[in-house]
Amino acid sequence: MVASAKAIQALGKFASCDVGDALVNLGLRHGGYLSGLKMYSPGSNGTVAKIFGPAYTVRMVPSADKTSPTPPRHFADAIPKGSVVFVSQPKGLISACWGGLMSTRAKKLGAAGVVIDGRFRDISEHQELNMGLFARGISILGSNTFTRSSELNVPVQYENVEVDEKVTVTPGDYILGDQDGVVSIPVTHIEECVRLCQERYEIDQKTLECLEAGEEMGPTIKKLRK
């Protein structure tokens, strides 16, 4: 099912919490939630930040790997405008696979944000660029002697370690990240996800009005959430 431009635009207005709950209701076990990611940029200075766009995936491999494919150009030069760069780093490394120069190039090409399944460095540079960036962690070590890019725009696996679950991020899936976390939305679920998010938003607004009027939580939820 191809999502309409109208539905995609509407989806970007919701919060990650809204989208995750909707995807759970649509049968995704943990709602496309990518657990373990932290928003490092633009920083915690009160700025309300959100990234939203189709995933452009980059699969990294150890630099010693001579058998995996090598992309025809640097992965940062192939970033599509409006995309969220999703970098999959091999597990068990303490080195970074993304840095300030890459965010400079990404911003120039119009990237909507960056998600690193691994580590990055040069945090102040990303914050100065006001680039929305989420990662598992940070490092002082560069990528050159530890990892290299291999395949671009291929499905990659994100591991939710706590629940021993892997979420497949497919190129073109939509990535939404805000201060609560990051969620991956399959294109096939966008239309229904928007419908459920809108329904829940309207219910939550009515619930909020009742609570602000002094009504009790229990009866209010029972009345409005069916």
N, C-alpha and C positions, 0 to 999 in steps of 0.2 A: 504494500500500500504506500503510495507516494503522498507525502504530506503537502498540503497546500501552503502557499506563501503566507496566507492569512493565519493559518494555524501555527506556523513556525514563529511568526511575529508575536502572536499571543502567548506562546509558550515562554518566550524570553522575559515576559513581564512577571512571571511567578517566581517564588523563592524555591531554593533547593528542597526545603522541607515539604512544600506543597507537591512538588514533582515526585519526590521519593514516595510519599504516601499514595499518590495516584498510581504509580507503577506497581506498588505492592498489590493494590486492588486489581490491577490488570494481570496479575500472575507472576510478576518478577519477584523472586523470593525475598530479596533485600532491596528491591526498588531501584536497582541501578546505582546504589550508593557505593562510592569508592572510599572505603574507610582508611584512615591513616594519613590523609592529606591535610596539610596546613596552609593557610593563606599567608604567604610571606611578603607579598607586594600587592597593593601599594603601601601596606603597613598598617599598624594599629593606632593611627592618629585620629580616629573618629571618621575617616573616610568610608563611605558606603561603597563597596566595590562588588562588581559582578562581572563574570566573563560568560559569554554565550556564543556558541557557533558550532559548525560542523567540525568533527575531528579530522585533523591531518596527523597521521600517526608516523612515528619514527621508531624503528626497532634497532636498538644498539646491541652490539656483541662485544666480547672481550677483544682487546687490540691484538691478542695473540691468535685469534681465530682467522685463519687464512682461507677457509673454505666457504664461509657464508658470502652471499653476494655483496658487491660494493656498488653504491648508487652512482649514477653518471655525473652527478654534481653535488655540491655541499647541500645537505638537507635544509639548511637555513635559507638557501637561495630558491628553494622550491615551495615555500610556504604560500598557500593560496590566501588571497585577501579575504578577511572576515572569518578565517578559521581559527580554531583553538588547536595549538600545537600540543600533541600528546606524545611524550617521549617515554619509551619503555626501556629502562636500564637493567642490565643483568643483576640478579640478586647477589648479596654478599659483598658488595663493594662499598668502600668509604670515600671514593672519589666522586667528583661532580661530573655530570654529563651535559651541563648547560651553564652558560655564564653571561656576563653583561654584554659582551659583543654580540652574542646571539640574540638577546632581547632587543638590542639596537637595530639589528637587521630585521627581526620579526616585526617591530613597530613600523619600520620604514615600509614594509610590504603590506601593512594593514592587518596584522594578526589581531584576533579578538582576545587572546590570552594564551597562557602556557600552563600545562600540567605536566609535572615531572614524576613519573613512577620511579623515584630514586632521589638523587641529591643534585643540588646546584650550588653555585657560588656567586660572589659579587652582589650581595643582597642590596647594598646601598645604591648600586647602579640601576637595578630594576626599579627600586622605589623612586629614584630620581626621574626615571622614564615614565613613571606611573603605569607600569606594565602589570596587569593582573597575573600573578604567578602563584601556583600551588605546587607543593612538593612534599615528599615524605621527610626530607631532611636537608641539611646544609653541609658543605664541606669546604676546606681550603684547597683541596687538590683538584687540578685541572683534569680534563678527560683524555688528553692526547696519549699518554702512556698507559692508559687503563682500558679505554673503550673506544669504539669507532661506530659510526652509523653503518647499517647494513641495508635493511629494506624500508622503503617508504610507502606509505598508504597501503599497508597490509593489516589484517586483524591482529591485535595484540591482546595478551591476557593480563588483567590486573588482579592481584591476589588480595582478597579480604582475609588477612591472616587469622583474625579472631574466630572466624566461623569456617575456616578451611574451604573457602569458596573462591572461584575464579570468575571474574566478570570479563566477557569479551567486549573489547572496544573496537568496533568496525569503522573504517574510514567513512565519513559521512554521517555517522551517529552524532547526535547533538550532545555537547558537553555544556553543563551549566554549573557554575561555581560561584558561591558567595561566602559570607562570613560563617555560615553554618557548615559548609562542606561542599563536596562535588558529587554530581550525579551524571551518569551516562544514559542518554535516552535513545533507544532504537528508533529509527525513522518510522518503522511500521507501527509504533505505539503513539506517535505524536498527536494524531487527531483525537483519539480517545483520552489521552492524557490531559489535553487541554480542556476537554469537556468535564472531566472529573475535577480538575483543579479549579475550574470556574464554579462548579457546584459547591465545592468545599469552601471556596473563598466567600461565597454568599452566605453560607451557613455560619462560618466563623464571624462574619461581620454582624450577623444577627445575635450570635452568642455574646460577642463583645458588648453590644448595646445592652443586652439583658444584665450582664455582669456589672457594667458601669451604673446601671439603674439600681443595683443592690440585690439582684436576684441570686439565689443559690446556684452553685455550679451543678450539683447533681441533677435537680429537676430540669435545669435549663438544657443540659446536654441530652437528657432523656427525651425532652420535647423536640429539640431541633435536629439531633443527629439520629437518623433512622437507619 
